[in-house]
Amino acid sequence: MNSTILKVSITLLLPACLLASNSQAQQTDSHLPIINAIERDGVVIDQSQHLPAKQTLTTPSEVLLEEVKTSNRLQAAQIAYRQSNMERVKHHPESAYRYLQEAVALHPSNLDYLQLASQLAYTLERYDEAEAYQLRAVENARITLTIEDHRMATLLENLAAIYLRQMHLDKSALLLQQALSIRENVLGKMDPMVAVSLNKIASLKIIRGQIPGVEELLTRSLNIMQTASGHEHPNTAWAMHKLADFLRTQQRLEQAETLYQQAVAIWESAPDDRRIDQATSRRALGEVLMAQNRPTEAEKEFKQVVTLLNELLGEEHPFTEAARNQLAKAAEKPPISDAKTTAGRGWKTIVVPPQKEQS
């Protein structure tokens, strides 16, 4: 399979994984959103294999945790959970994961704890552990939630993302279809989250080489965003960018160029925290222009990308360096009318997917 298609499609399904080093990471946090805590006492499942070795207590929080554990398991679980969040803020995923394992062992039916444990295991590339936690979250949710609760769709899609990393593509496809069905039934077929589900299904089809039908899914996603959110909304720009990415892999460069231009125009009037998305669409537009032997136009786009990324990520960030390299190539390349061209490569899409507003 074409490696470019694989890279583009994986980014369609897992965009949040690419944002760990920039400000947009704070919006998406990771590919695994955490649903609200659902408190339900249950049988304590043995997790001794997950518990960390006894360590010397070094902070007041750790001392308090050990004191409270003897008298109140649920309160101890909450303390471990809070300590994990503190470690995450400090970008210490290993220690954050250790505290989450404690929280899960103390309160094994809490969906927040299971979800975050799965997320952290995923971040640490411990996919088997991520799968185990996510399966438990789904099992608990099936007891606590109804099958028509749209939060179940989120849980299933998270598990599908893990299966994708493990290359269990049939399992991933089945879960994504189930999630789509739940969202259509609960939220309606024109809800923005249905559009997100359609994008994920399209991405997996690309990975599996099932190209027929992909454009239809992505076009439907764009239509939903335009109808539900408006033609000038960032959600619409996101959907435009995803459809353009696919058309570009099919060498339909003029159509892709038009969609990228429309997306850039929307990002320009979007809030400042979406400037990383503007940089991504401009970069893709510049690459399409280069592929059509229009380096002068491409150079203008790459200059804008470099300026944006210098401000957002810093001059030393790999994305910024890649943009500078593309700018240099555009500046030194004269137009060649009869050259055979291909779409630019080397960058991963980092457009942030739309997030459903909390009620």
C-alpha positions in Angstrom: 0.0 0.0 0.0 1.1 3.5 -0.8 2.9 4.8 2.3 1.5 8.3 1.9 -2.0 7.0 2.0 -1.2 5.1 5.2 0.3 8.2 6.9 -2.6 10.4 5.9 -5.2 7.9 6.9 -3.7 7.2 10.3 -3.7 10.9 11.0 -7.4 11.1 10.1 -8.2 8.6 12.7 -5.6 9.6 15.4 -5.0 13.4 15.0 -4.6 14.0 18.7 -1.6 11.8 19.0 0.3 14.3 16.9 -0.2 17.3 19.2 1.7 16.4 22.3 4.3 19.1 21.7 2.0 22.2 21.1 -0.7 24.2 22.7 -3.5 22.3 20.9 -2.5 19.3 23.0 -4.3 21.0 25.9 -7.6 20.9 24.0 -7.6 17.3 22.8 -5.3 15.9 25.6 -5.1 12.6 23.7 -7.1 10.3 21.5 -9.0 9.1 24.6 -11.5 11.6 26.0 -12.6 10.9 29.5 -16.3 10.6 30.2 -17.8 11.9 33.5 -17.1 9.7 36.5 -19.8 7.1 37.1 -19.5 5.9 40.7 -20.4 2.3 41.2 -19.0 0.1 43.9 -18.2 -3.4 42.7 -16.1 -6.5 43.3 -12.5 -5.5 43.7 -10.6 -7.0 40.9 -7.1 -8.2 41.7 -4.6 -5.9 40.1 -1.6 -6.9 42.1 0.3 -7.4 38.9 -0.1 -3.7 38.1 0.7 -2.3 41.5 4.1 -0.6 41.7 6.8 -1.7 44.0 6.9 -0.1 47.4 8.8 3.1 47.2 10.2 5.6 49.7 7.6 8.3 50.3 8.9 11.7 49.2 5.9 14.0 49.1 3.1 15.0 51.4 0.6 13.6 48.9 2.3 10.2 49.0 2.3 10.2 52.7 -1.4 11.1 52.8 -2.2 8.5 50.3 -0.7 5.7 52.4 -2.5 7.0 55.5 -5.9 7.2 53.9 -5.7 3.9 52.0 -6.0 2.0 55.3 -9.4 3.7 56.2 -11.1 4.7 53.0 -10.4 3.1 49.7 -12.5 5.4 47.6 -11.0 8.5 49.1 -7.6 7.0 48.5 -8.5 6.3 44.9 -9.5 10.0 44.5 -6.2 11.1 45.9 -4.3 8.8 43.6 -6.3 10.1 40.7 -5.5 13.7 41.6 -1.9 12.9 42.0 -1.9 11.3 38.6 -3.3 14.4 37.1 -0.6 16.5 38.7 2.0 14.2 37.2 0.4 14.5 33.8 0.5 18.3 34.0 4.3 18.0 34.7 4.6 15.7 31.7 5.6 12.7 33.8 3.5 9.9 32.1 5.2 7.0 33.8 4.5 8.3 37.3 1.1 9.4 36.3 0.4 5.9 35.0 1.6 4.4 38.3 -0.8 6.5 40.3 -3.7 5.6 37.9 -3.0 1.9 38.5 -3.3 2.6 42.2 -6.7 4.4 41.6 -8.0 1.6 39.5 -7.0 -1.1 42.0 -8.8 0.9 44.8 -11.9 1.7 42.8 -12.0 -0.8 39.8 -15.5 0.2 38.6 -14.8 4.0 38.1 -14.9 4.8 34.3 -12.8 7.9 34.7 -9.9 5.9 36.2 -10.2 3.1 33.7 -10.3 5.5 30.7 -7.3 7.5 31.9 -5.4 4.4 32.7 -6.0 3.2 29.1 -5.1 6.6 27.7 -1.8 6.6 29.6 -0.9 3.1 28.6 -1.6 4.0 25.0 0.6 7.1 25.3 3.4 4.8 26.7 2.8 2.5 23.7 1.7 -0.3 26.1 -1.1 -1.3 23.8 -2.0 -4.6 25.5 -2.4 -2.9 28.8 -4.4 -0.1 27.1 -6.7 -2.7 25.6 -7.2 -4.5 28.9 -8.2 -1.2 30.7 -10.5 -0.2 27.8 -12.2 -3.5 27.7 -13.0 -3.2 31.4 -14.3 0.3 30.8 -16.6 -1.0 28.1 -17.8 -3.9 30.2 -18.5 -1.6 33.2 -20.3 0.9 31.0 -22.5 -1.8 29.5 -23.8 -2.4 33.1 -24.1 1.2 34.0 -25.0 2.9 30.8 -27.7 2.0 28.3 -26.7 0.9 24.8 -28.3 4.1 23.5 -26.1 6.4 25.6 -23.8 8.3 23.2 -20.9 8.0 25.7 -20.8 4.3 24.8 -19.8 5.3 21.3 -16.8 7.2 22.7 -15.7 4.1 24.6 -16.0 1.9 21.5 -14.1 4.3 19.3 -11.3 4.5 21.9 -11.1 0.7 21.9 -11.1 0.8 18.1 -8.1 3.2 18.1 -6.2 0.7 20.3 -7.0 -2.2 18.0 -5.8 -0.1 15.0 -2.4 0.3 16.7 -2.4 -3.5 17.2 -3.4 -3.9 13.5 -6.6 -5.8 14.5 -8.4 -4.1 11.6 -11.5 -6.2 11.5 -12.2 -5.6 15.2 -11.5 -1.9 14.8 -13.9 -1.7 11.8 -16.7 -3.4 13.7 -16.4 -1.1 16.7 -16.4 2.0 14.6 -19.6 0.9 12.8 -21.2 0.2 16.2 -20.2 3.7 17.4 -21.6 5.3 14.3 -24.9 3.5 14.7 -25.2 4.6 18.4 -24.5 8.2 17.5 -26.9 8.3 14.6 -29.7 6.8 16.8 -29.0 9.0 19.8 -27.8 12.3 18.4 -29.3 12.2 15.0 -27.7 11.7 11.6 -26.8 15.4 11.2 -24.9 15.8 14.5 -21.2 16.9 14.2 -20.1 13.8 16.2 -21.6 11.6 13.5 -19.3 13.5 11.0 -16.3 12.6 13.2 -17.4 8.9 13.2 -17.7 9.0 9.4 -14.2 10.3 9.1 -12.8 7.6 11.3 -14.5 4.9 9.3 -13.2 6.5 6.1 -9.7 6.5 7.5 -9.8 2.8 8.3 -11.1 2.0 4.9 -8.1 3.8 3.4 -5.7 1.8 5.6 -7.3 -1.4 4.4 -7.1 -0.4 0.8 -10.9 -0.1 0.5 -10.9 3.1 -1.5 -14.4 2.9 -3.1 -16.8 4.6 -0.8 -14.2 6.8 1.1 -15.0 9.9 -0.8 -18.7 9.4 -0.2 -18.1 9.1 3.6 -15.9 12.2 3.7 -18.3 14.2 1.6 -21.2 13.3 3.8 -19.1 14.4 6.8 -18.5 17.8 5.2 -22.1 18.2 4.4 -23.0 17.5 8.0 -20.6 20.0 9.3 -21.7 22.7 6.9 -25.4 22.1 7.9 -24.9 21.7 11.6 -22.1 24.2 12.3 -22.2 26.6 9.4 -20.2 27.1 6.3 -17.6 29.4 8.1 -17.2 27.3 11.2 -13.9 25.6 12.2 -15.7 22.2 12.2 -16.4 22.8 8.5 -12.7 23.7 7.8 -11.7 20.5 9.6 -14.0 18.4 7.3 -12.8 20.2 4.2 -9.2 19.5 5.1 -9.9 15.8 5.6 -11.6 15.5 2.2 -8.8 17.4 0.6 -6.3 15.1 2.1 -8.0 12.1 0.5 -8.4 13.8 -2.9 -4.7 14.6 -2.8 -3.8 11.0 -2.4 -5.9 10.3 -5.5 -3.9 12.9 -7.5 -7.0 15.1 -7.8 -4.9 18.1 -7.0 -7.1 21.0 -8.3 -10.0 19.8 -6.2 -7.8 19.4 -3.2 -6.3 22.9 -3.7 -9.8 24.5 -3.7 -10.7 22.8 -0.5 -7.5 23.7 1.2 -7.9 27.3 0.2 -11.4 27.4 1.6 -10.2 25.8 4.9 -7.4 28.4 5.2 -9.9 31.2 4.7 -12.0 29.8 7.6 -9.0 29.3 9.9 -7.9 32.9 9.3 -11.0 34.1 11.0 -11.1 31.4 13.7 -9.9 32.0 17.3 -6.2 32.2 17.9 -6.1 28.8 19.5 -6.8 27.3 16.0 -3.8 28.9 14.3 -2.0 25.5 14.3 -4.8 24.3 12.1 -4.3 27.2 9.7 -0.6 26.3 9.5 -1.5 22.7 8.7 -3.9 23.6 5.9 -1.5 26.2 4.5 1.3 23.7 4.5 -0.9 21.2 2.6 -1.9 23.9 0.2 1.7 24.8 -0.5 2.6 21.2 -1.2 -0.3 20.9 -3.6 0.9 24.0 -5.4 4.4 22.6 -5.6 3.0 19.4 -7.1 1.4 21.5 -9.8 4.7 23.3 -10.6 3.7 26.6 -9.0 6.6 27.2 -6.6 6.1 31.0 -6.4 2.6 30.6 -5.0 3.8 27.7 -2.8 6.6 29.9 -1.3 4.0 32.4 -0.1 2.2 29.7 1.8 5.3 28.2 3.3 6.4 31.6 4.5 3.1 31.9 6.4 3.6 28.4 7.8 7.0 29.2 9.1 5.8 32.4 10.8 2.9 30.7 12.5 5.0 27.7 13.7 7.8 30.0 15.0 5.2 31.7 17.2 3.3 28.5 18.2 6.0 25.8 18.5 9.3 27.6 18.5 12.1 27.7 16.0 13.7 24.4 17.0 10.5 22.3 16.8 10.7 19.5 14.1 7.5 20.9 12.3 9.1 24.3 12.1 12.3 23.0 10.7 10.4 20.9 8.2 8.5 24.0 7.1 11.7 26.0 6.7 13.1 23.2 4.5 9.9 23.3 2.3 10.2 27.1 2.0 13.8 26.8 0.9 12.9 24.2 -1.8 10.1 26.4 -3.1 12.4 29.4 -3.2 15.0 27.6 -5.3 12.7 25.7 -7.6 11.7 27.5 -10.9 8.4 26.5 -12.5 8.7 23.5 -14.9 5.7 23.1 -17.1 6.3 19.5 -18.3 7.6 17.9 -15.1 5.8 14.9 -13.6 4.9 15.9 -10.1 3.6 14.3 -6.9 2.0 15.7 -3.8 4.4 16.8 -1.1 5.4 14.4 1.6 7.1 14.5 5.0 4.6 16.1 7.3 1.8 14.6 9.3 -1.6 16.2 9.5 -2.2 17.8 12.9 -5.6 19.4 12.4 -7.6 19.0 15.6 -11.0 17.3 15.3 -14.1 19.0 16.5 -15.1 18.4 20.1 -18.7 18.0 21.2 -19.7 20.8 23.6 -20.4 19.7 27.2 -24.0 20.3 28.2 
